[in-house]
């Protein structure tokens, strides 16, 4: 790739020198060390000689930056067999043993490779390195099923198996000890059915009364079918209050701080709330939630539906590169700062209770980034 200066064919002035960042190899003094000004300057041509870097008295490069440049330039030169002065670079950048500059023999026989040949060599190196690519970025010739199978295999071998513990008499699966992601077997099928029946009765009574009281509605940015549990008579006292207390105890023991976790509380009057995903003919379509983070201290969600009532679904956590799919009555607990999404269901109804809690900072930040988003990872589904 040809690299052009901000101003073509300009003289090396103090102003033009400021156009380059401080770590740029050619930001040296004005005497015999100015940058090249031809418009078709290439990356290969921009590599300075060891003598130029070493002998420049007005360079603003500090020792740490010079060490970094040494690694970068040495690596670039060693990849190109026709540039013979990588050994000179190593000696030029070595720490000075005395105030006198080391004697460096100038390199006169440096061969400049034509641009077309450089492209060919880069392609050859890319083809040679392709078999060593990781499963997380499969070769372009790999089919989608093969890529997914490779990702799953990589996930099994690279991540440690989940730990199963018993906390407050409940089975707790530690999906990630580092990120404190847990799955708890908490509610019985009868309790899940009771919560759904109470919500359905509330909606029916409101509709029959003729009042314009909202029921299922949008409470947050990404969801469309929400209903605060506090609006359903006796739902909190009979179901959700018990979940809240269990979550506090489990989080306290998992973090080794029961007193701190005891301060957890619902973030607002909306919490906890019922969330409904549905993909049915004649019903409002709400199949999933896009990638987001909750911004609270701790999030938990409990699945009320049987896994046979819907297809797809699950919570994809980007930092884990896997989708956690719960069975009826299971509760997923994770720090609110983790990026996640509600995977789309393709058929049926998936009902949950979700709660955002504050009062105990887990001090866990998401280590992932948007560049790691990959639909193939979402198909790495785990059930616990």
Secondary structure, DSSP 8 states (H G I E B T S, - for coil): -B---SSTT----HHHHTTS-TT-TT---SSS------TT-BTTTT---HHHHHH-TT----HHHHHHHHHHHHHHHHT-TT---HHHHHHHHS--SSSS--------------HHHHHHHHHHHHHHHGGG--GGG--TTS-HHHHHHHHHHHHHHHS---EEEEETTEEEEEEETTTTEEEEE---HHHHHHHHHHHHHHHHHHHHHT-----SB--SSS-S-EEEGGGSTTHIIIIIHHHHHHHHHHHHHHHT-HHHHTT-EESSTT-SEEEEEEE-TTS--B--EEEE---SSEEEEEE-S-GGGEEE--EEETTTTEEE---TTEEEEEETTS-EEE--EEEEEEEEEEEEEES----------GGG--HHHHT-EE--
